[in-house]
Amino acid sequence: MKKQKRVLTLLEIMIVICLITLITGVIGYNMKGSLDKGKAFRTEQAKTQLHDMLLLALSDGQTMEYILKEPKSVLQKLGLARDPENLIKDGWNEAFSIRSNAAKNDFIIHSKRLQKYNTDLAKKSDKLIVADEDPEEE
């Protein structure tokens, strides 16, 4: 007797492709949140490092105005940062907003994208809390 090879039908192949697409979509959707968390973490760490290095430059005798005008060159002169150009950018690759707090002789470092991320995160958590509440209790 001759054995026949079983060949996959077109329907079986389509089902497998649909399952792979569905699984890939779910993984991709979950990864987006992880990527944003990573960018937010990187931004927080960069803010801390940048703040410390700018304070070091200020204590080395640089003027506040020069530091605010040329933060990249100040970081290069310090020699502590491996890549000063990327240090002055947040996790979303946008430049930090650096201002002075002259009253305290300090710097204020701000990222618009981090603020937007935190605002969106707070809105999502508020929606989750509202969705979990029982309307009968009110």
Secondary structure, DSSP 8 states (H G I E B T S, - for coil): ---------HHHHHHHHHHHHHHHHHHHHHHHHHHHHHHHHHHHHHHHHHHHHHHHHHHTT--HHHHHH-HHHHHHHHT--S-HHHHTB-TTS-B-EEEEETTTTEEEEE-HHHHHHHHHHHHHHHHHHHHHS-GGG-
